[in-house]
């Protein structure tokens, strides 16, 4: 299953070092395996832990949609999501 990346997620991956970006992409492609938890307060939003980074994603029509990628502390701040 090929994940779909939001514009924010693509931009953030482009700013990271190649080593970290490849590690994140590899973890995303292995979903639903990994350290995945459902996010409280959201019906269809999950987070994936990859070291000090978090990936917010949703399952939509059998696809993984990556909404946001960021450092551990920043990813949980409220914003406009699904």
mmCIF file as gemmi writes it, N, C-alpha and C atoms, coordinates in Angstrom:
data_model
loop_
_atom_site.group_PDB
_atom_site.id
_atom_site.type_symbol
_atom_site.label_atom_id
_atom_site.label_alt_id
_atom_site.label_comp_id
_atom_site.label_asym_id
_atom_site.label_entity_id
_atom_site.label_seq_id
_atom_site.pdbx_PDB_ins_code
_atom_site.Cartn_x
_atom_site.Cartn_y
_atom_site.Cartn_z
_atom_site.occupancy
_atom_site.B_iso_or_equiv
_atom_site.pdbx_formal_charge
_atom_site.auth_seq_id
_atom_site.auth_asym_id
_atom_site.pdbx_PDB_model_num
ATOM 1 N N . UNK Axp A 1 ? 0.848 -1.175 0 1 0 ? 1 A 1
ATOM 2 C CA . UNK Axp A 1 ? 0 0 0 1 0 ? 1 A 1
ATOM 3 C C . UNK Axp A 1 ? 0.9 1.247 0 1 0 ? 1 A 1
ATOM 4 N N . UNK Axp A 2 ? 0.762 2.065 -1.006 1 0 ? 2 A 1
ATOM 5 C CA . UNK Axp A 2 ? 1.559 3.277 -1.144 1 0 ? 2 A 1
ATOM 6 C C . UNK Axp A 2 ? 0.893 4.419 -0.367 1 0 ? 2 A 1
ATOM 7 N N . UNK Axp A 3 ? 1.589 5.033 0.585 1 0 ? 3 A 1
ATOM 8 C CA . UNK Axp A 3 ? 0.989 6.128 1.36 1 0 ? 3 A 1
ATOM 9 C C . UNK Axp A 3 ? 0.856 7.403 0.525 1 0 ? 3 A 1
ATOM 10 N N . UNK Axp A 4 ? -0.096 8.221 0.914 1 0 ? 4 A 1
ATOM 11 C CA . UNK Axp A 4 ? -0.301 9.529 0.301 1 0 ? 4 A 1
ATOM 12 C C . UNK Axp A 4 ? 0.198 10.565 1.299 1 0 ? 4 A 1
ATOM 13 N N . UNK Axp A 5 ? 1.056 11.491 0.849 1 0 ? 5 A 1
ATOM 14 C CA . UNK Axp A 5 ? 1.644 12.502 1.728 1 0 ? 5 A 1
ATOM 15 C C . UNK Axp A 5 ? 0.986 13.85 1.502 1 0 ? 5 A 1
ATOM 16 N N . UNK Axp A 6 ? 0.688 14.555 2.603 1 0 ? 6 A 1
ATOM 17 C CA . UNK Axp A 6 ? 0.186 15.922 2.491 1 0 ? 6 A 1
ATOM 18 C C . UNK Axp A 6 ? 1.34 16.832 2.067 1 0 ? 6 A 1
ATOM 19 N N . UNK Axp A 7 ? 1.017 18.031 1.682 1 0 ? 7 A 1
ATOM 20 C CA . UNK Axp A 7 ? 2.051 18.982 1.274 1 0 ? 7 A 1
ATOM 21 C C . UNK Axp A 7 ? 3.006 19.273 2.428 1 0 ? 7 A 1
ATOM 22 N N . UNK Axp A 8 ? 2.456 19.434 3.647 1 0 ? 8 A 1
ATOM 23 C CA . UNK Axp A 8 ? 3.29 19.711 4.824 1 0 ? 8 A 1
ATOM 24 C C . UNK Axp A 8 ? 4.259 18.572 5.062 1 0 ? 8 A 1
ATOM 25 N N . UNK Axp A 9 ? 3.782 17.337 4.934 1 0 ? 9 A 1
ATOM 26 C CA . UNK Axp A 9 ? 4.636 16.173 5.181 1 0 ? 9 A 1
ATOM 27 C C . UNK Axp A 9 ? 5.772 16.11 4.16 1 0 ? 9 A 1
ATOM 28 N N . UNK Axp A 10 ? 5.468 16.365 2.895 1 0 ? 10 A 1
ATOM 29 C CA . UNK Axp A 10 ? 6.498 16.356 1.857 1 0 ? 10 A 1
ATOM 30 C C . UNK Axp A 10 ? 7.542 17.443 2.102 1 0 ? 10 A 1
ATOM 31 N N . UNK Axp A 11 ? 7.088 18.637 2.471 1 0 ? 11 A 1
ATOM 32 C CA . UNK Axp A 11 ? 8.022 19.735 2.728 1 0 ? 11 A 1
ATOM 33 C C . UNK Axp A 11 ? 8.928 19.415 3.913 1 0 ? 11 A 1
ATOM 34 N N . UNK Axp A 12 ? 8.351 18.846 4.968 1 0 ? 12 A 1
ATOM 35 C CA . UNK Axp A 12 ? 9.144 18.542 6.157 1 0 ? 12 A 1
ATOM 36 C C . UNK Axp A 12 ? 10.184 17.472 5.847 1 0 ? 12 A 1
ATOM 37 N N . UNK Axp A 13 ? 9.807 16.459 5.089 1 0 ? 13 A 1
ATOM 38 C CA . UNK Axp A 13 ? 10.762 15.412 4.712 1 0 ? 13 A 1
ATOM 39 C C . UNK Axp A 13 ? 11.903 15.996 3.89 1 0 ? 13 A 1
ATOM 40 N N . UNK Axp A 14 ? 11.592 16.977 3.045 1 0 ? 14 A 1
ATOM 41 C CA . UNK Axp A 14 ? 12.621 17.612 2.223 1 0 ? 14 A 1
ATOM 42 C C . UNK Axp A 14 ? 13.628 18.412 3.029 1 0 ? 14 A 1
ATOM 43 N N . UNK Axp A 15 ? 13.235 18.885 4.205 1 0 ? 15 A 1
ATOM 44 C CA . UNK Axp A 15 ? 14.123 19.682 5.044 1 0 ? 15 A 1
ATOM 45 C C . UNK Axp A 15 ? 15.04 18.825 5.921 1 0 ? 15 A 1
ATOM 46 N N . UNK Axp A 16 ? 14.666 17.57 6.116 1 0 ? 16 A 1
ATOM 47 C CA . UNK Axp A 16 ? 15.444 16.689 6.988 1 0 ? 16 A 1
ATOM 48 C C . UNK Axp A 16 ? 16.665 16.141 6.267 1 0 ? 16 A 1
ATOM 49 N N . UNK Axp A 17 ? 17.603 15.616 7.05 1 0 ? 17 A 1
ATOM 50 C CA . UNK Axp A 17 ? 18.755 14.953 6.443 1 0 ? 17 A 1
ATOM 51 C C . UNK Axp A 17 ? 18.252 13.698 5.729 1 0 ? 17 A 1
ATOM 52 N N . UNK Axp A 18 ? 18.976 13.284 4.73 1 0 ? 18 A 1
ATOM 53 C CA . UNK Axp A 18 ? 18.543 12.144 3.926 1 0 ? 18 A 1
ATOM 54 C C . UNK Axp A 18 ? 18.398 10.877 4.771 1 0 ? 18 A 1
ATOM 55 N N . UNK Axp A 19 ? 19.297 10.694 5.714 1 0 ? 19 A 1
ATOM 56 C CA . UNK Axp A 19 ? 19.272 9.504 6.574 1 0 ? 19 A 1
ATOM 57 C C . UNK Axp A 19 ? 17.977 9.445 7.392 1 0 ? 19 A 1
ATOM 58 N N . UNK Axp A 20 ? 17.595 10.548 8.002 1 0 ? 20 A 1
ATOM 59 C CA . UNK Axp A 20 ? 16.382 10.589 8.823 1 0 ? 20 A 1
ATOM 60 C C . UNK Axp A 20 ? 15.143 10.472 7.947 1 0 ? 20 A 1
ATOM 61 N N . UNK Axp A 21 ? 15.141 11.163 6.801 1 0 ? 21 A 1
ATOM 62 C CA . UNK Axp A 21 ? 13.994 11.104 5.895 1 0 ? 21 A 1
ATOM 63 C C . UNK Axp A 21 ? 13.765 9.674 5.407 1 0 ? 21 A 1
ATOM 64 N N . UNK Axp A 22 ? 14.823 8.977 5.059 1 0 ? 22 A 1
ATOM 65 C CA . UNK Axp A 22 ? 14.684 7.593 4.605 1 0 ? 22 A 1
ATOM 66 C C . UNK Axp A 22 ? 14.169 6.688 5.724 1 0 ? 22 A 1
ATOM 67 N N . UNK Axp A 23 ? 14.614 6.946 6.938 1 0 ? 23 A 1
ATOM 68 C CA . UNK Axp A 23 ? 14.136 6.17 8.092 1 0 ? 23 A 1
ATOM 69 C C . UNK Axp A 23 ? 12.632 6.376 8.305 1 0 ? 23 A 1
ATOM 70 N N . UNK Axp A 24 ? 12.171 7.63 8.186 1 0 ? 24 A 1
ATOM 71 C CA . UNK Axp A 24 ? 10.754 7.927 8.345 1 0 ? 24 A 1
ATOM 72 C C . UNK Axp A 24 ? 9.929 7.291 7.237 1 0 ? 24 A 1
ATOM 73 N N . UNK Axp A 25 ? 10.39 7.421 5.992 1 0 ? 25 A 1
ATOM 74 C CA . UNK Axp A 25 ? 9.653 6.851 4.858 1 0 ? 25 A 1
ATOM 75 C C . UNK Axp A 25 ? 9.569 5.332 4.981 1 0 ? 25 A 1
ATOM 76 N N . UNK Axp A 26 ? 10.662 4.698 5.392 1 0 ? 26 A 1
ATOM 77 C CA . UNK Axp A 26 ? 10.655 3.244 5.564 1 0 ? 26 A 1
ATOM 78 C C . UNK Axp A 26 ? 9.641 2.829 6.63 1 0 ? 26 A 1
ATOM 79 N N . UNK Axp A 27 ? 9.563 3.571 7.724 1 0 ? 27 A 1
ATOM 80 C CA . UNK Axp A 27 ? 8.606 3.253 8.791 1 0 ? 27 A 1
ATOM 81 C C . UNK Axp A 27 ? 7.171 3.466 8.313 1 0 ? 27 A 1
ATOM 82 N N . UNK Axp A 28 ? 6.932 4.513 7.523 1 0 ? 28 A 1
ATOM 83 C CA . UNK Axp A 28 ? 5.59 4.799 7.013 1 0 ? 28 A 1
ATOM 84 C C . UNK Axp A 28 ? 5.152 3.706 6.048 1 0 ? 28 A 1
ATOM 85 N N . UNK Axp A 29 ? 6.059 3.234 5.227 1 0 ? 29 A 1
ATOM 86 C CA . UNK Axp A 29 ? 5.71 2.197 4.255 1 0 ? 29 A 1
ATOM 87 C C . UNK Axp A 29 ? 5.408 0.851 4.917 1 0 ? 29 A 1
ATOM 88 N N . UNK Axp A 30 ? 5.874 0.649 6.153 1 0 ? 30 A 1
ATOM 89 C CA . UNK Axp A 30 ? 5.615 -0.598 6.873 1 0 ? 30 A 1
ATOM 90 C C . UNK Axp A 30 ? 4.304 -0.578 7.653 1 0 ? 30 A 1
ATOM 91 N N . UNK Axp A 31 ? 3.575 0.551 7.629 1 0 ? 31 A 1
ATOM 92 C CA . UNK Axp A 31 ? 2.311 0.63 8.364 1 0 ? 31 A 1
ATOM 93 C C . UNK Axp A 31 ? 1.391 -0.49 7.943 1 0 ? 31 A 1
ATOM 94 N N . UNK Axp A 32 ? 0.656 -1.084 8.855 1 0 ? 32 A 1
ATOM 95 C CA . UNK Axp A 32 ? 0.328 -0.713 10.221 1 0 ? 32 A 1
ATOM 96 C C . UNK Axp A 32 ? 1.3 -1.241 11.269 1 0 ? 32 A 1
ATOM 97 N N . UNK Axp A 33 ? 2.426 -1.826 10.862 1 0 ? 33 A 1
ATOM 98 C CA . UNK Axp A 33 ? 3.429 -2.264 11.83 1 0 ? 33 A 1
ATOM 99 C C . UNK Axp A 33 ? 4.141 -1.053 12.416 1 0 ? 33 A 1
ATOM 100 N N . UNK Axp A 34 ? 4.648 -1.203 13.603 1 0 ? 34 A 1
ATOM 101 C CA . UNK Axp A 34 ? 5.372 -0.121 14.264 1 0 ? 34 A 1
ATOM 102 C C . UNK Axp A 34 ? 4.651 0.32 15.512 1 0 ? 34 A 1
ATOM 103 N N . UNK Axp A 35 ? 5.156 1.37 16.131 1 0 ? 35 A 1
ATOM 104 C CA . UNK Axp A 35 ? 4.569 1.917 17.355 1 0 ? 35 A 1
ATOM 105 C C . UNK Axp A 35 ? 3.452 2.882 16.967 1 0 ? 35 A 1
ATOM 106 N N . UNK Axp A 36 ? 2.258 2.344 16.749 1 0 ? 36 A 1
ATOM 107 C CA . UNK Axp A 36 ? 1.106 3.118 16.296 1 0 ? 36 A 1
ATOM 108 C C . UNK Axp A 36 ? 0.088 3.188 17.423 1 0 ? 36 A 1
ATOM 109 N N . UNK Axp A 37 ? -0.44 4.384 17.656 1 0 ? 37 A 1
ATOM 110 C CA . UNK Axp A 37 ? -1.507 4.561 18.64 1 0 ? 37 A 1
ATOM 111 C C . UNK Axp A 37 ? -2.559 5.483 18.061 1 0 ? 37 A 1
ATOM 112 N N . UNK Axp A 38 ? -3.797 5.24 18.441 1 0 ? 38 A 1
ATOM 113 C CA . UNK Axp A 38 ? -4.892 6.112 18.032 1 0 ? 38 A 1
ATOM 114 C C . UNK Axp A 38 ? -4.811 7.387 18.855 1 0 ? 38 A 1
ATOM 115 N N . UNK Axp A 39 ? -5.042 8.521 18.211 1 0 ? 39 A 1
ATOM 116 C CA . UNK Axp A 39 ? -4.981 9.799 18.923 1 0 ? 39 A 1
ATOM 117 C C . UNK Axp A 39 ? -6.339 10.093 19.546 1 0 ? 39 A 1
ATOM 118 N N . UNK Axp A 40 ? -6.313 10.488 20.806 1 0 ? 40 A 1
ATOM 119 C CA . UNK Axp A 40 ? -7.541 10.818 21.523 1 0 ? 40 A 1
ATOM 120 C C . UNK Axp A 40 ? -8.179 12.063 20.945 1 0 ? 40 A 1
ATOM 121 N N . UNK Axp A 41 ? -9.497 12.059 20.896 1 0 ? 41 A 1
ATOM 122 C CA . UNK Axp A 41 ? -10.231 13.229 20.44 1 0 ? 41 A 1
ATOM 123 C C . UNK Axp A 41 ? -10.418 13.275 18.937 1 0 ? 41 A 1
ATOM 124 N N . UNK Axp A 42 ? -9.861 12.326 18.218 1 0 ? 42 A 1
ATOM 125 C CA . UNK Axp A 42 ? -10.005 12.279 16.768 1 0 ? 42 A 1
ATOM 126 C C . UNK Axp A 42 ? -10.547 10.911 16.386 1 0 ? 42 A 1
ATOM 127 N N . UNK Axp A 43 ? -11.469 10.899 15.466 1 0 ? 43 A 1
ATOM 128 C CA . UNK Axp A 43 ? -12.118 9.652 15.1 1 0 ? 43 A 1
ATOM 129 C C . UNK Axp A 43 ? -11.223 8.752 14.252 1 0 ? 43 A 1
ATOM 130 N N . UNK Axp A 44 ? -10.453 9.328 13.363 1 0 ? 44 A 1
ATOM 131 C CA . UNK Axp A 44 ? -9.707 8.523 12.4 1 0 ? 44 A 1
ATOM 132 C C . UNK Axp A 44 ? -8.253 8.974 12.291 1 0 ? 44 A 1
ATOM 133 N N . UNK Axp A 45 ? -7.651 9.4 13.379 1 0 ? 45 A 1
ATOM 134 C CA . UNK Axp A 45 ? -6.285 9.921 13.332 1 0 ? 45 A 1
ATOM 135 C C . UNK Axp A 45 ? -5.391 9.095 14.254 1 0 ? 45 A 1
ATOM 136 N N . UNK Axp A 46 ? -4.22 8.742 13.738 1 0 ? 46 A 1
ATOM 137 C CA . UNK Axp A 46 ? -3.271 7.91 14.458 1 0 ? 46 A 1
ATOM 138 C C . UNK Axp A 46 ? -1.912 8.578 14.445 1 0 ? 46 A 1
ATOM 139 N N . UNK Axp A 47 ? -1.009 8.096 15.309 1 0 ? 47 A 1
ATOM 140 C CA . UNK Axp A 47 ? 0.351 8.589 15.294 1 0 ? 47 A 1
ATOM 141 C C . UNK Axp A 47 ? 1.304 7.404 15.254 1 0 ? 47 A 1
ATOM 142 N N . UNK Axp A 48 ? 2.399 7.606 14.555 1 0 ? 48 A 1
ATOM 143 C CA . UNK Axp A 48 ? 3.46 6.615 14.456 1 0 ? 48 A 1
ATOM 144 C C . UNK Axp A 48 ? 4.697 7.219 15.084 1 0 ? 48 A 1
ATOM 145 N N . UNK Axp A 49 ? 5.327 6.488 16.006 1 0 ? 49 A 1
ATOM 146 C CA . UNK Axp A 49 ? 6.54 6.963 16.652 1 0 ? 49 A 1
ATOM 147 C C . UNK Axp A 49 ? 7.737 6.385 15.918 1 0 ? 49 A 1
ATOM 148 N N . UNK Axp A 50 ? 8.636 7.281 15.495 1 0 ? 50 A 1
ATOM 149 C CA . UNK Axp A 50 ? 9.89 6.881 14.855 1 0 ? 50 A 1
ATOM 150 C C . UNK Axp A 50 ? 10.996 7.686 15.539 1 0 ? 50 A 1
ATOM 151 N N . UNK Axp A 51 ? 11.59 7.125 16.58 1 0 ? 51 A 1
ATOM 152 C CA . UNK Axp A 51 ? 12.609 7.844 17.344 1 0 ? 51 A 1
ATOM 153 C C . UNK Axp A 51 ? 12.021 9.077 17.994 1 0 ? 51 A 1
ATOM 154 N N . UNK Axp A 52 ? 12.624 10.233 17.74 1 0 ? 52 A 1
ATOM 155 C CA . UNK Axp A 52 ? 12.131 11.495 18.305 1 0 ? 52 A 1
ATOM 156 C C . UNK Axp A 52 ? 11.098 12.169 17.405 1 0 ? 52 A 1
ATOM 157 N N . UNK Axp A 53 ? 10.7 11.523 16.342 1 0 ? 53 A 1
ATOM 158 C CA . UNK Axp A 53 ? 9.74 12.091 15.391 1 0 ? 53 A 1
ATOM 159 C C . UNK Axp A 53 ? 8.41 11.371 15.503 1 0 ? 53 A 1
ATOM 160 N N . UNK Axp A 54 ? 7.346 12.102 15.144 1 0 ? 54 A 1
ATOM 161 C CA . UNK Axp A 54 ? 6.007 11.536 15.128 1 0 ? 54 A 1
ATOM 162 C C . UNK Axp A 54 ? 5.396 11.802 13.759 1 0 ? 54 A 1
ATOM 163 N N . UNK Axp A 55 ? 4.599 10.847 13.311 1 0 ? 55 A 1
ATOM 164 C CA . UNK Axp A 55 ? 3.904 10.959 12.034 1 0 ? 55 A 1
ATOM 165 C C . UNK Axp A 55 ? 2.42 10.847 12.324 1 0 ? 55 A 1
ATOM 166 N N . UNK Axp A 56 ? 1.643 11.892 11.997 1 0 ? 56 A 1
ATOM 167 C CA . UNK Axp A 56 ? 0.19 11.84 12.138 1 0 ? 56 A 1
ATOM 168 C C . UNK Axp A 56 ? -0.355 11.334 10.813 1 0 ? 56 A 1
ATOM 169 N N . UNK Axp A 57 ? -1.216 10.322 10.899 1 0 ? 57 A 1
ATOM 170 C CA . UNK Axp A 57 ? -1.777 9.786 9.669 1 0 ? 57 A 1
ATOM 171 C C . UNK Axp A 57 ? -3.19 9.287 9.911 1 0 ? 57 A 1
ATOM 172 N N . UNK Axp A 58 ? -3.891 9.063 8.816 1 0 ? 58 A 1
ATOM 173 C CA . UNK Axp A 58 ? -5.259 8.555 8.864 1 0 ? 58 A 1
ATOM 174 C C . UNK Axp A 58 ? -5.398 7.448 7.839 1 0 ? 58 A 1
ATOM 175 N N . UNK Axp A 59 ? -6.37 6.587 8.074 1 0 ? 59 A 1
ATOM 176 C CA . UNK Axp A 59 ? -6.74 5.578 7.088 1 0 ? 59 A 1
ATOM 177 C C . UNK Axp A 59 ? -7.983 6.089 6.375 1 0 ? 59 A 1
ATOM 178 N N . UNK Axp A 60 ? -7.892 6.296 5.089 1 0 ? 60 A 1
ATOM 179 C CA . UNK Axp A 60 ? -9.036 6.753 4.309 1 0 ? 60 A 1
ATOM 180 C C . UNK Axp A 60 ? -9.212 5.84 3.113 1 0 ? 60 A 1
ATOM 181 N N . UNK Axp A 61 ? -10.314 5.15 3.067 1 0 ? 61 A 1
ATOM 182 C CA . UNK Axp A 61 ? -10.66 4.245 1.969 1 0 ? 61 A 1
ATOM 183 C C . UNK Axp A 61 ? -9.534 3.251 1.678 1 0 ? 61 A 1
ATOM 184 N N . UNK Axp A 62 ? -8.991 2.679 2.73 1 0 ? 62 A 1
ATOM 185 C CA . UNK Axp A 62 ? -7.948 1.681 2.581 1 0 ? 62 A 1
ATOM 186 C C . UNK Axp A 62 ? -6.572 2.238 2.282 1 0 ? 62 A 1
ATOM 187 N N . UNK Axp A 63 ? -6.409 3.543 2.273 1 0 ? 63 A 1
ATOM 188 C CA . UNK Axp A 63 ? -5.131 4.197 2.011 1 0 ? 63 A 1
ATOM 189 C C . UNK Axp A 63 ? -4.611 4.839 3.295 1 0 ? 63 A 1
ATOM 190 N N . UNK Axp A 64 ? -3.293 4.907 3.404 1 0 ? 64 A 1
ATOM 191 C CA . UNK Axp A 64 ? -2.668 5.642 4.498 1 0 ? 64 A 1
ATOM 192 C C . UNK Axp A 64 ? -2.415 7.06 3.998 1 0 ? 64 A 1
ATOM 193 N N . UNK Axp A 65 ? -2.983 8.04 4.7 1 0 ? 65 A 1
ATOM 194 C CA . UNK Axp A 65 ? -2.802 9.443 4.342 1 0 ? 65 A 1
ATOM 195 C C . UNK Axp A 65 ? -1.975 10.096 5.446 1 0 ? 65 A 1
ATOM 196 N N . UNK Axp A 66 ? -0.732 10.471 5.124 1 0 ? 66 A 1
ATOM 197 C CA . UNK Axp A 66 ? 0.168 11.098 6.083 1 0 ? 66 A 1
ATOM 198 C C . UNK Axp A 66 ? -0.179 12.578 6.138 1 0 ? 66 A 1
ATOM 199 N N . UNK Axp A 67 ? -0.659 13.029 7.293 1 0 ? 67 A 1
ATOM 200 C CA . UNK Axp A 67 ? -1.092 14.411 7.464 1 0 ? 67 A 1
ATOM 201 C C . UNK Axp A 67 ? 0.041 15.34 7.879 1 0 ? 67 A 1
ATOM 202 N N . UNK Axp A 68 ? 0.86 14.883 8.828 1 0 ? 68 A 1
ATOM 203 C CA . UNK Axp A 68 ? 1.886 15.766 9.381 1 0 ? 68 A 1
ATOM 204 C C . UNK Axp A 68 ? 3.037 14.944 9.93 1 0 ? 68 A 1
ATOM 205 N N . UNK Axp A 69 ? 4.244 15.482 9.803 1 0 ? 69 A 1
ATOM 206 C CA . UNK Axp A 69 ? 5.445 14.877 10.367 1 0 ? 69 A 1
ATOM 207 C C . UNK Axp A 69 ? 6.161 15.965 11.15 1 0 ? 69 A 1
ATOM 208 N N . UNK Axp A 70 ? 6.656 15.623 12.324 1 0 ? 70 A 1
ATOM 209 C CA . UNK Axp A 70 ? 7.363 16.629 13.109 1 0 ? 70 A 1
ATOM 210 C C . UNK Axp A 70 ? 8.023 16.036 14.329 1 0 ? 70 A 1
ATOM 211 N N . UNK Axp A 71 ? 8.75 16.881 15.066 1 0 ? 71 A 1
ATOM 212 C CA . UNK Axp A 71 ? 9.377 16.425 16.308 1 0 ? 71 A 1
ATOM 213 C C . UNK Axp A 71 ? 8.323 16.093 17.361 1 0 ? 71 A 1
ATOM 214 N N . UNK Axp A 72 ? 8.71 15.293 18.292 1 0 ? 72 A 1
ATOM 215 C CA . UNK Axp A 72 ? 7.794 14.768 19.298 1 0 ? 72 A 1
ATOM 216 C C . UNK Axp A 72 ? 6.953 15.843 19.981 1 0 ? 72 A 1
ATOM 217 N N . UNK Axp A 73 ? 7.542 16.916 20.429 1 0 ? 73 A 1
ATOM 218 C CA . UNK Axp A 73 ? 6.804 17.929 21.183 1 0 ? 73 A 1
ATOM 219 C C . UNK Axp A 73 ? 5.855 18.753 20.345 1 0 ? 73 A 1
ATOM 220 N N . UNK Axp A 74 ? 6.206 18.989 19.09 1 0 ? 74 A 1
ATOM 221 C CA . UNK Axp A 74 ? 5.403 19.879 18.252 1 0 ? 74 A 1
ATOM 222 C C . UNK Axp A 74 ? 4.211 19.199 17.596 1 0 ? 74 A 1
ATOM 223 N N . UNK Axp A 75 ? 4.269 17.932 17.399 1 0 ? 75 A 1
ATOM 224 C CA . UNK Axp A 75 ? 3.244 17.243 16.607 1 0 ? 75 A 1
ATOM 225 C C . UNK Axp A 75 ? 1.896 17.188 17.324 1 0 ? 75 A 1
ATOM 226 N N . UNK Axp A 76 ? 1.898 17.304 18.639 1 0 ? 76 A 1
ATOM 227 C CA . UNK Axp A 76 ? 0.645 17.198 19.389 1 0 ? 76 A 1
ATOM 228 C C . UNK Axp A 76 ? -0.058 18.534 19.589 1 0 ? 76 A 1
ATOM 229 N N . UNK Axp A 77 ? 0.553 19.621 19.166 1 0 ? 77 A 1
ATOM 230 C CA . UNK Axp A 77 ? -0.1 20.922 19.283 1 0 ? 77 A 1
ATOM 231 C C . UNK Axp A 77 ? -1.251 20.984 18.308 1 0 ? 77 A 1
ATOM 232 N N . UNK Axp A 78 ? -2.345 21.605 18.745 1 0 ? 78 A 1
ATOM 233 C CA . UNK Axp A 78 ? -3.551 21.632 17.929 1 0 ? 78 A 1
ATOM 234 C C . UNK Axp A 78 ? -3.374 22.474 16.678 1 0 ? 78 A 1
ATOM 235 N N . UNK Axp A 79 ? -3.94 21.993 15.63 1 0 ? 79 A 1
ATOM 236 C CA . UNK Axp A 79 ? -3.938 22.679 14.355 1 0 ? 79 A 1
ATOM 237 C C . UNK Axp A 79 ? -5.194 22.263 13.607 1 0 ? 79 A 1
ATOM 238 N N . UNK Axp A 80 ? -5.219 22.518 12.349 1 0 ? 80 A 1
ATOM 239 C CA . UNK Axp A 80 ? -6.375 22.137 11.531 1 0 ? 80 A 1
ATOM 240 C C . UNK Axp A 80 ? -6.09 20.762 10.952 1 0 ? 80 A 1
ATOM 241 N N . UNK Axp A 81 ? -6.88 19.796 11.374 1 0 ? 81 A 1
ATOM 242 C CA . UNK Axp A 81 ? -6.71 18.42 10.909 1 0 ? 81 A 1
ATOM 243 C C . UNK Axp A 81 ? -8.031 17.901 10.423 1 0 ? 81 A 1
ATOM 244 N N . UNK Axp A 82 ? -8.031 16.731 9.992 1 0 ? 82 A 1
ATOM 245 C CA . UNK Axp A 82 ? -9.167 16.02 9.406 1 0 ? 82 A 1
ATOM 246 C C . UNK Axp A 82 ? -10.484 16.414 10.028 1 0 ? 82 A 1
